[in-house]
Amino acid sequence: FAIADSIVFMNDGSVVQAGSPKSLFSAPASELVARSMGMRNILPGRLVSTDGSALVTCAIGTLVVGGPIPRDVGPEEDVLVVVDERGVSAVPARSPGDGPPDALNGMVVVREFHGGESELHIRVGEGQLICLIAQRDAGASVQEGDEVKLVIPPAAVSLLPRPAEEHG
């Protein structure tokens, strides 16, 4: 987006969101904007709690939300969970109890070399995440089939409202 100071997203003739590339990437207003800005980890979920830290459940497990909760969304309501692929840490799992207590267990199903980083597709719970890991990080050494521990900090988790036609 080096050629634009601002971007306007439209859908069906209406403006969905407008702003600088940085502001749109940091806080997309919809799945359309998020995917257009390159976000790939977008999972259906349910907001569980807003007491203290906001918690959301989705196919990969229960996560703490660092971003704002969308307006008009309360506990036990459906949302879309966005996990920043650059915000996830993956380290080899050496034994069942190692790693931080809040780490999720996963298995690398795809590993692709991309110059200074590796793209990992990791099966976690009932879902899958895409993670970009810098070559200098411990997770860059994992191979397909390896078990890993994933740490997803709250800052890497944000929520989007779930489109009305998807609510169930």
C-alpha positions as CSV (number, residue, x, y, z in Angstrom):
1,F,0.0,0.0,0.0
2,A,2.9,2.3,-0.6
3,I,0.9,4.2,-3.3
4,A,-2.0,5.2,-1.1
5,D,-2.4,7.4,2.0
6,S,-6.0,6.2,2.5
7,I,-8.1,3.3,1.4
8,V,-11.9,3.0,1.1
9,F,-13.6,-0.4,1.2
10,M,-17.0,-0.7,-0.4
11,N,-19.5,-3.5,-0.5
12,D,-22.8,-3.4,-2.5
13,G,-22.3,0.4,-3.1
14,S,-21.8,1.3,0.6
15,V,-18.6,2.3,2.3
16,V,-17.7,-0.4,4.8
17,Q,-14.6,1.3,6.2
18,A,-12.1,4.1,5.2
19,G,-8.8,5.1,6.6
20,S,-5.0,4.8,6.4
21,P,-3.6,1.4,5.6
22,K,-2.2,1.2,9.1
23,S,-5.5,2.0,10.8
24,L,-7.4,-0.5,8.6
25,F,-4.9,-3.3,9.3
26,S,-4.9,-2.5,13.1
27,A,-8.7,-2.4,13.4
28,P,-10.6,-3.8,10.5
29,A,-14.4,-3.3,10.8
30,S,-15.4,-6.5,9.0
31,E,-14.2,-9.8,7.6
32,L,-14.1,-8.2,4.1
33,V,-11.7,-5.6,5.3
34,A,-9.6,-8.1,7.3
35,R,-9.2,-10.5,4.5
36,S,-8.5,-7.7,2.0
37,M,-5.7,-6.5,4.3
38,G,-4.2,-10.0,4.2
39,M,-5.4,-11.5,7.4
40,R,-5.9,-15.3,7.0
41,N,-6.6,-16.6,10.6
42,I,-10.3,-15.7,10.9
43,L,-12.3,-18.3,12.8
44,P,-15.9,-18.5,14.0
45,G,-16.1,-18.2,17.7
46,R,-18.1,-17.2,20.7
47,L,-17.4,-14.5,23.3
48,V,-17.4,-16.3,26.6
49,S,-16.7,-13.6,29.1
50,T,-16.1,-9.9,29.4
51,D,-15.3,-9.9,33.1
52,G,-11.7,-8.8,33.6
53,S,-10.1,-10.2,30.5
54,A,-12.3,-11.0,27.5
55,L,-12.3,-14.7,26.6
56,V,-13.4,-16.2,23.3
57,T,-13.7,-19.9,22.3
58,C,-13.1,-21.1,18.8
59,A,-12.0,-24.3,17.0
60,I,-8.4,-23.9,18.3
61,G,-9.3,-23.4,22.0
62,T,-10.0,-20.6,24.5
63,L,-8.1,-17.3,23.9
64,V,-7.7,-14.0,25.8
65,V,-8.7,-11.1,23.6
66,G,-6.4,-8.0,23.5
67,G,-8.4,-5.9,21.0
68,P,-11.6,-4.1,21.6
69,I,-14.9,-6.0,21.7
70,P,-17.2,-5.0,18.8
71,R,-20.1,-2.8,19.7
72,D,-23.4,-4.7,20.2
73,V,-21.6,-7.9,21.1
74,G,-22.0,-9.4,24.5
75,P,-21.2,-12.6,26.4
76,E,-22.3,-15.8,24.7
77,E,-22.7,-14.1,21.3
78,D,-21.1,-15.3,18.1
79,V,-18.1,-13.4,16.7
80,L,-15.2,-13.9,14.3
81,V,-11.8,-14.4,15.9
82,V,-8.8,-12.9,14.2
83,V,-5.4,-14.2,15.2
84,D,-2.4,-12.2,13.9
85,E,-0.1,-14.7,12.1
86,R,2.9,-12.7,13.1
87,G,1.9,-12.5,16.7
88,V,2.0,-16.3,17.5
89,S,5.0,-18.0,18.9
90,A,5.6,-21.7,18.1
91,V,8.3,-23.8,19.8
92,P,9.1,-27.5,19.5
93,A,7.2,-29.6,22.1
94,R,9.8,-31.7,23.8
95,S,7.5,-33.2,26.5
96,P,3.8,-33.0,27.3
97,G,4.3,-30.7,30.3
98,D,6.8,-28.2,28.9
99,G,6.0,-24.7,27.7
100,P,3.9,-22.0,29.3
101,P,0.7,-23.2,31.1
102,D,-1.4,-21.3,28.6
103,A,0.3,-22.8,25.5
104,L,-1.8,-24.7,23.0
105,N,-0.7,-28.0,21.6
106,G,-0.4,-28.3,17.8
107,M,1.1,-30.2,15.0
108,V,2.9,-28.7,12.0
109,V,1.1,-29.8,8.8
110,V,2.8,-27.5,6.3
111,R,6.1,-25.7,6.5
112,E,7.2,-23.3,3.8
113,F,10.5,-21.3,3.6
114,H,9.9,-17.6,2.8
115,G,13.4,-16.0,3.0
116,G,13.6,-14.5,6.5
117,E,10.7,-16.4,7.8
118,S,8.9,-19.7,7.7
119,E,5.2,-20.1,7.1
120,L,3.8,-22.8,9.4
121,H,0.3,-24.3,9.0
122,I,-0.4,-25.8,12.4
123,R,-3.4,-28.0,13.3
124,V,-4.6,-26.9,16.8
125,G,-7.6,-28.5,18.4
126,E,-10.3,-28.7,15.8
127,G,-8.9,-25.9,13.7
128,Q,-5.8,-24.7,11.9
129,L,-3.6,-21.6,12.2
130,I,-1.1,-20.0,9.8
131,C,1.9,-18.6,11.6
132,L,4.9,-16.6,10.2
133,I,8.0,-17.4,12.3
134,A,11.2,-15.4,11.9
135,Q,14.2,-17.7,10.9
136,R,16.0,-16.7,14.1
137,D,13.2,-17.9,16.3
138,A,13.1,-21.4,17.8
139,G,10.0,-22.3,15.9
140,A,11.7,-21.9,12.6
141,S,13.5,-25.2,13.1
142,V,10.3,-27.3,13.3
143,Q,9.4,-29.6,10.4
144,E,6.1,-31.0,9.1
145,G,4.8,-33.6,11.5
146,D,6.5,-32.0,14.6
147,E,4.4,-31.3,17.6
148,V,4.7,-27.7,18.9
149,K,3.5,-25.4,21.7
150,L,1.8,-22.3,20.6
151,V,1.7,-19.1,22.6
152,I,-1.0,-16.6,21.4
153,P,-0.7,-13.4,23.4
154,P,-3.8,-11.3,23.9
155,A,-2.4,-8.6,21.6
156,A,-2.5,-11.1,18.7
157,V,-6.3,-11.8,19.2
158,S,-9.0,-9.4,18.1
159,L,-12.7,-9.8,17.3
160,L,-15.0,-8.9,14.5
161,P,-18.8,-8.9,14.5
162,R,-20.2,-12.0,12.9
163,P,-22.4,-11.3,9.9
164,A,-26.1,-11.8,10.8
165,E,-26.7,-14.5,8.1
166,E,-23.9,-16.6,9.8
167,H,-25.4,-16.6,13.3
168,G,-26.7,-19.9,14.4
